[in-house]
Amino acid sequence: MNHHLECIGCGAHYSSSEVLYACRSCGDLLEVRYDYESLRESVDTSLWKARPLSVWRYEELLPLDRGSVKVSLGEGGTSLHRSIRLTESLGLKRMHVKNEGENPTGSFKDRGMTLGVSKAVEIGAEKVACASTGNTSASLAAYAARAGLECIVVIPSGKVALGKLAQAVVYGARVVQLEGNFDDALRAVVELAQSEIGLYLLNSINPYRLEGQKTLAYEVCDQLGGRVPDTVIVPVGNAGNISAIWKGFQDLNQLGLISDLPRMIGIQAEGASPIAEAFRRGLSRIDPVPNPETVATAIRIGSPASWKKALRAVRSSNGLIETVADREILEAQKLLARLEGIFVEPASAASIAGLKKLVEVGAVSSEEEVVCVTTGHGLKDPEIVERICEKPITVNADQNLIKRALGLNR
């Protein structure tokens, strides 16, 4: 495929054969850029329709050499739920939930890891590594196991949800816990990748991983019959996903496959919201949060690596970034489960909480068609359910007592 790496800051170009995570000139992040003219001639969408809905349905738009091994666990193809009861509850006309918890390891990270680990195999890497608050480690460990690669995971000393850490361990990852937060863990693993030959880093600063995540946008358009939603709402932590999804819509637009673009809305937790604060103040930089804190552990990141990409995505799409309180997140988690039967982890529910808040203040109108992305399954962090839900009622095995406890004696 005709592509190269380009710095999002100074615009410097690099060959796709180079293993880089940042610009040599200015230190900014890189992204994969394509020759859309040649892609227009080579992309045959009739081939897509003959393939299952998945990340690899769109392989012509992914930067992997033809003939390279695809390391796959059947990722993508997640449901786009028409959420009728939730739609009515929020006072909307059309709303959908793109449930990424249906991916093989239970989160959206699998979209990026299938491509990222495939790239690691393509370049001959022997080991892969990441820093993680949970979902990234679970996903990378699974795909590394599939590929037969050694996996190294660095986690922060703060709480990492047991459901996620258990996955990384069972898949055989070597896990190291460092004192400090996610940002400290990321700095440590970046240094490790720079010094260890044959080690390939697969955090979201790796531009190839985000190319896999952009396929969510392709799927949404396919699932809506070629229609583009008015608004897409995404939880924001390290900020790679919202920028990747926006890039996916831009790809389709550049290729003439869609004529409209959605506005992108990011939702951060109040206790970890440096990008939302920068957006609110109209700044072109963020002030990192030194000690981020939120019940939504997957987005508890005070110095997000992809903040510049996220701000660019929301501003160029006429979108916005909003914050929600932990209380709103937990209420939304229960609301989605009880109205639609979809159980998501707290970070995922941030998109639902954000939509509810934005509808109430008039920032999202009832006429808009909205897609909320929920990023991870509820079983990733089951301990939170004990805190927010009713406890079981204990009674003797007597029908009258059972009916009384259930409120059936009337």
C-alpha positions in Angstrom: 0.0 0.0 0.0 1.2 3.5 -0.8 1.5 5.2 2.6 4.0 7.0 4.7 4.3 8.3 8.3 3.8 12.0 8.9 4.4 14.2 11.9 1.2 15.9 13.2 3.2 18.8 14.4 5.9 19.9 11.9 4.7 17.7 9.0 8.0 15.8 8.6 7.6 12.6 6.4 9.1 9.2 7.2 9.2 6.0 5.3 6.7 3.3 6.3 9.6 0.9 6.7 11.0 2.9 9.7 10.0 1.8 13.3 9.1 5.2 14.9 6.8 6.3 17.6 7.6 10.1 17.5 9.0 12.7 15.1 12.8 12.9 15.1 12.6 16.6 14.3 10.1 17.9 16.9 9.1 14.9 19.0 5.4 15.1 18.1 3.2 12.1 17.3 3.0 10.5 13.9 0.1 9.3 11.8 -0.2 7.1 8.8 -1.0 9.0 5.6 -2.2 7.6 2.3 -2.2 8.4 -1.4 -6.0 8.6 -1.8 -5.8 9.1 -5.5 -4.3 5.6 -6.0 -6.6 4.2 -3.3 -9.6 5.4 -5.3 -8.5 3.3 -8.2 -7.7 0.2 -6.2 -10.5 0.0 -3.6 -13.4 -2.2 -4.7 -16.2 -2.0 -2.1 -18.0 -5.0 -3.7 -15.2 -7.1 -2.2 -16.0 -5.7 1.3 -19.6 -6.8 1.0 -18.5 -10.4 0.3 -16.5 -10.5 3.5 -17.8 -10.8 7.1 -18.2 -7.5 9.0 -14.9 -7.2 10.8 -11.7 -5.1 10.9 -10.2 -7.1 8.0 -13.2 -6.5 5.8 -11.5 -3.2 5.0 -7.9 -4.6 4.5 -7.3 -2.4 1.4 -7.5 0.6 3.8 -5.1 -0.9 6.3 -1.3 -0.4 6.2 -0.2 -4.0 6.1 1.7 -5.4 3.1 -0.2 -7.8 1.0 0.8 -11.3 1.9 1.7 -10.4 5.5 0.3 -12.6 8.2 -2.9 -11.3 9.8 -3.0 -12.0 13.5 -6.7 -12.2 14.2 -9.1 -13.4 16.8 -12.2 -12.3 14.9 -12.3 -8.7 16.1 -14.7 -6.0 14.9 -18.1 -6.6 13.6 -19.6 -5.4 16.9 -23.3 -4.7 17.1 -24.8 -1.3 16.4 -27.8 -1.4 18.7 -30.8 0.7 17.9 -31.6 1.7 21.5 -35.3 2.4 21.4 -36.0 2.5 25.2 -32.9 4.5 26.0 -33.7 6.8 23.0 -37.1 7.6 24.5 -35.7 8.0 28.0 -33.3 10.7 26.7 -35.8 12.5 24.5 -34.2 11.6 21.2 -35.5 10.3 17.9 -32.6 8.0 16.8 -29.8 6.7 18.9 -27.5 3.7 18.6 -24.9 2.1 20.8 -21.8 0.7 19.2 -20.9 -2.0 21.7 -17.2 -2.6 21.5 -17.4 -4.9 24.5 -18.3 -7.6 22.1 -14.7 -7.8 20.8 -12.7 -11.0 21.6 -11.1 -9.7 24.8 -14.0 -7.4 25.6 -12.8 -4.0 24.5 -12.2 -1.8 21.5 -8.5 -2.3 21.9 -8.7 -5.5 19.9 -9.3 -3.4 16.7 -5.9 -1.8 17.1 -4.1 -4.9 18.4 -5.0 -7.1 15.4 -3.2 -4.6 13.1 -0.5 -3.7 15.6 0.6 -7.2 16.3 0.3 -8.1 12.7 2.7 -5.2 12.0 5.0 -6.6 14.7 5.2 -9.9 13.0 5.7 -8.2 9.6 8.8 -6.3 10.8 10.2 -9.3 12.6 9.7 -8.1 16.2 10.4 -10.7 18.9 8.6 -9.0 21.8 5.7 -6.5 22.2 5.0 -4.2 25.1 2.6 -1.7 26.5 1.7 0.4 29.5 -1.8 -0.1 30.6 -4.6 0.6 33.0 -6.1 -2.7 32.0 -7.8 -3.1 28.6 -4.6 -2.5 26.5 -2.7 -5.2 28.5 -5.5 -7.7 28.1 -5.8 -7.2 24.4 -2.0 -7.1 23.6 -1.4 -10.2 25.7 -4.1 -12.1 23.8 -2.8 -11.2 20.3 0.8 -11.7 21.3 -0.2 -15.2 22.5 -1.9 -15.8 19.1 1.2 -14.7 17.3 3.7 -16.5 19.5 5.4 -13.3 20.7 6.6 -12.5 24.2 4.5 -9.8 25.8 5.6 -7.3 28.4 3.0 -5.2 30.4 3.8 -2.3 32.7 0.9 -1.2 34.9 0.6 1.7 37.4 0.5 1.1 41.2 -3.1 2.5 41.4 -6.1 0.2 41.1 -6.2 -1.9 37.9 -9.5 -3.7 37.4 -9.1 -7.4 38.3 -11.1 -8.5 35.2 -8.5 -6.9 33.0 -5.4 -7.9 34.8 -6.5 -11.5 35.0 -6.7 -11.6 31.2 -3.2 -10.3 30.8 -1.8 -12.9 33.2 -3.7 -15.9 31.9 -2.6 -15.1 28.3 1.0 -15.3 29.6 2.1 -11.7 29.7 5.0 -10.7 32.0 3.5 -8.0 34.1 5.5 -5.3 36.0 3.8 -2.9 38.4 5.4 0.5 38.9 4.9 3.1 41.6 3.1 6.0 40.0 0.2 6.5 37.6 -0.4 5.5 34.0 1.7 8.4 32.7 4.7 7.1 34.6 4.2 3.6 33.3 4.0 4.9 29.7 7.3 6.9 30.1 9.0 3.7 31.4 7.8 1.5 28.6 8.7 4.0 25.9 12.3 4.1 27.3 12.3 0.3 27.4 11.3 0.1 23.7 14.0 2.6 22.7 16.7 0.6 24.4 15.6 -3.0 23.8 16.3 -4.4 20.3 13.4 -6.4 18.9 10.8 -4.9 21.2 7.8 -3.3 19.5 5.7 -0.8 21.5 1.9 -1.0 21.0 0.4 1.8 23.0 -1.6 4.3 21.1 1.4 6.4 20.3 2.1 3.7 17.7 0.4 5.1 14.6 -0.4 1.6 13.2 -2.4 0.6 16.2 -4.8 3.5 15.6 -5.3 2.5 12.0 -7.0 -0.6 13.2 -9.2 1.4 15.6 -10.4 3.6 12.7 -12.4 0.7 11.3 -15.2 1.4 13.8 -16.2 4.4 11.6 -16.3 2.1 8.5 -18.5 -0.4 10.3 -20.9 2.3 11.5 -21.5 3.5 8.0 -22.0 0.0 6.7 -24.4 -0.8 9.5 -26.4 2.3 8.8 -26.7 1.4 5.1 -24.2 4.0 4.0 -25.7 6.8 6.1 -23.4 8.9 8.3 -24.7 9.7 11.8 -24.9 13.3 12.8 -22.9 12.8 16.0 -20.5 10.2 17.4 -19.8 10.3 21.1 -16.7 8.6 22.5 -15.2 8.2 26.0 -11.8 9.8 26.1 -8.8 8.7 28.2 -5.5 8.6 26.3 -7.4 10.1 23.4 -6.3 7.8 20.6 -9.7 6.3 19.9 -11.7 9.5 19.1 -9.0 10.7 16.7 -8.8 7.2 15.1 -12.6 7.1 14.5 -12.5 10.6 13.0 -9.7 9.5 10.7 -11.9 6.6 9.6 -14.7 8.9 8.6 -12.2 11.2 6.8 -10.9 8.2 4.8 -14.3 7.4 3.5 -14.9 11.0 2.7 -11.6 11.4 0.8 -12.4 8.3 -1.2 -15.8 9.6 -2.2 -17.6 6.8 -0.3 -19.5 9.3 2.0 -20.4 12.9 1.4 -21.0 14.0 5.0 -19.0 13.9 8.2 -20.2 13.5 11.7 -19.3 15.8 14.6 -17.1 14.1 17.1 -17.9 14.5 20.8 -15.4 13.3 23.5 -16.4 12.7 27.1 -13.9 12.8 30.0 -14.4 12.1 33.7 -14.3 15.2 35.8 -11.3 13.9 37.8 -9.2 13.3 34.6 -10.2 15.9 32.1 -7.2 17.9 30.8 -8.4 17.8 27.2 -11.9 19.0 28.1 -10.4 21.9 30.1 -8.2 22.9 27.2 -11.2 22.8 24.8 -13.3 24.8 27.2 -10.6 27.5 27.5 -9.8 27.5 23.8 -6.2 26.5 24.4 -3.8 24.8 21.9 -2.2 22.8 24.7 -3.2 20.8 27.8 -2.2 21.2 31.4 -1.7 17.6 32.7 -3.6 16.5 35.8 -0.9 15.2 38.2 -3.2 12.9 40.2 -6.2 11.9 38.1 -9.0 10.2 39.9 -12.2 8.6 38.7 -14.2 5.5 39.1 -13.8 5.0 35.4 -10.3 3.5 35.6 -9.9 3.0 31.8 -10.0 6.8 31.3 -8.1 7.7 34.4 -5.2 9.4 32.6 -3.9 12.8 33.5 -1.5 13.4 30.6 -3.1 11.8 27.5 -0.5 11.1 24.7 -2.9 11.8 21.9 -4.4 15.0 23.2 -3.4 17.0 20.2 -5.0 14.5 17.8 -8.2 14.6 19.9 -8.5 18.4 20.0 -7.9 18.5 16.2 -10.7 15.9 15.7 -13.3 17.7 17.7 -12.5 21.1 16.4 -12.3 20.2 12.8 -15.6 18.3 13.1 -17.3 21.2 14.9 -17.6 18.9 17.9 -16.8 19.3 21.5 -15.4 17.7 24.7 -17.5 17.5 27.8 -17.0 16.2 31.3 -19.2 14.0 33.5 -19.0 13.3 37.2 -18.5 9.8 38.6 -22.1 9.8 39.9 -23.4 10.5 36.3 -21.2 7.7 34.9 -22.5 5.1 37.4 -26.1 6.2 36.8 -25.6 5.9 33.0 -24.1 2.4 33.5 -27.2 1.2 35.3 -29.5 3.0 32.8 -28.0 1.3 29.8 -28.1 -2.1 31.4 -31.7 -1.8 32.6 -33.2 -0.2 29.5 -31.2 -2.0 26.8 -29.6 -5.1 28.4 -26.1 -3.8 27.6 -23.6 -4.2 30.5 -20.5 -2.0 30.1 -17.6 -0.9 32.3 -17.8 2.6 33.9 -15.5 4.2 31.3 -17.8 3.0 28.5 -20.8 4.5 30.2 -19.2 8.0 30.1 -20.5 8.3 26.5 -24.1 7.7 27.7 -23.7 10.0 30.6 -22.3 12.7 28.3 -25.1 12.3 25.9 -27.7 12.7 28.7 -26.0 15.8 29.9 -25.6 17.4 26.5 -29.3 16.7 25.6 -30.3 18.4 28.9 -28.3 21.6 28.1 -29.3 21.6 24.4 -25.9 20.9 23.0 -27.3 17.8 21.2 -30.8 18.2 19.7 -33.6 15.6 19.6 -33.4 15.7 15.8 -29.8 14.4 15.6 -28.9 10.7 14.9 -26.4 9.8 17.6 -24.0 6.9 17.9 -22.6 6.3 21.4 -19.5 4.2 21.5 -19.2 1.9 24.5 -15.6 0.8 24.8 -15.5 -2.2 27.2 -17.6 -5.0 28.7 -19.0 -4.6 32.2 -17.2 -7.8 33.4 -14.0 -5.9 32.9 -14.7 -4.2 36.3 -17.4 -6.3 38.1 -16.4 -5.0 41.5 -18.2 -1.7 40.8 -21.5 -3.5 40.6 -21.3 -4.3 44.3 -21.2 -0.6 45.1 -24.0 0.6 42.9 -26.6 -2.1 42.8 -29.1 -3.6 45.2 -27.9 -6.5 47.3 -29.6 -10.0 47.1 -32.3 -10.6 49.7 -31.8 -13.6 52.0 -34.9 -15.5 53.1 -35.8 -19.0 54.2 -37.2 -21.4 51.5 -40.8 -20.6 52.2 -43.0 -19.4 49.3 -44.8 -16.8 51.5 -41.4 -15.3 52.6 -40.1 -15.3 49.0 -43.2 -13.6 47.7 -43.1 -11.0 50.6 -39.4 -10.3 49.9 -40.1 -9.8 46.2 -43.2 -7.7 46.9 -45.6 -10.2 45.3 -48.0 -10.4 48.4 -50.5 -7.8 47.5 
